[in-house]
Amino acid sequence: GNLVKELREAVDAHESAGVNKKWLGQGGSMPSSIRQLDYWSAIEAFELYDSKRLGFLDKPAFYTLLRGLTRKRDYMDEKLSDHIFDEIDINQSGGIDKEEFLGWVFETNNFRLNHLREKLIDMSEEE
């Protein structure tokens, strides 16, 4: 029961720390062409640009994806792309996985945290 409590507190602390952090997915700098994606097209885009089927996008692949999605409707250059990349790559693995990408597209930096929270709920129900 203690582990569950500790994990829950860690999740809450992480969320409140992230609330005031300005990042590119918030505050109007999200390209509108990306805001318009629905869940399935976001996954489709990710899989299309993850051409090596690695399960993540590196910086060049992410830039190609952004250029493909924004198609001159929104301003996008490599510097901005890299900046967004660094913001999304929460675990700093040097690659953006599907969860991180979806979390950015749908402006929930908590995508992964929600998975964790669901696991916590399951764990505490089993007690």
Summary of the structure (lengths in Angstrom):
residues: 127
radius of gyration: 16.1
end to end distance: 7.2
largest distance: 53.4
contacts: 324
relative contact order: 0.17
helix: 63%
strand: 3%
